[in-house]
Amino acid sequence: MGSRLSPPVAIAIALPLLLAVAVAAIAITARVRGVGEPAPPETGPLAVAPIDSPAATGPECAALLAALPAELDGPDGPMPPRPIDRAESLPGVRAWAAAPRPVVLRCGLPRPAELNPASALLEVNGVRWLQLDDGLPEPVQVSYIAVDRPVYLALTVPVDAGSAPLQQLSDVVRETLPATAVAVR
């Protein structure tokens, strides 16, 4: 005598299978249509707010900017350069396309007020950086300020960009600008 499933048991087994098939079909349809995927990074001219950059036109920033790579390493492949809107009035600024926000480098900044004897510094590939986040409970971007070179420079990256841009630019900074003592006061 063969064993037959009772209708309630057959329904109890079939419903989860049907649900799994329906969820898989929805996921495949969404993936094909691109639903839920992040938008590609913007690549048009970037409007950058002017800030005090007293050494941006100096020889140190000129040497650093000339040594920068065209593209930066990113989590999903190379990040292309992004033009700066009104670049002639913003010396010392470069940017690369990243999502959800661009990567921005500023050279020639004044000494950061946050730098003090108790500041925790991060050393990456021989360059000492002061790390500052955007102050949100879950930061969306972080800025790193190189504090052991003849000029201060800031690299602002989205938190999703990973460590590759900071490592790559640390190599350029180390090779281009000589190390100096950190001036905490």
ABEGO torsion letter per residue (X at the ends): XBBBBBAAAAAAAAAAAAAAAAAAAAAAAAAAAGBGBBBBBBABBBBBBBBBBAAAABAAAAAAAAABBABBBBAAEBBBBBBBBGAAABBGBBBBBBOABBBBBBBGBBBBAABBAABBBBBBGGBBBBBBBAGBABBABBBBBBAABABBBBBBBBAAAEAAAAAAAAAAAAAABBBBBBBAX
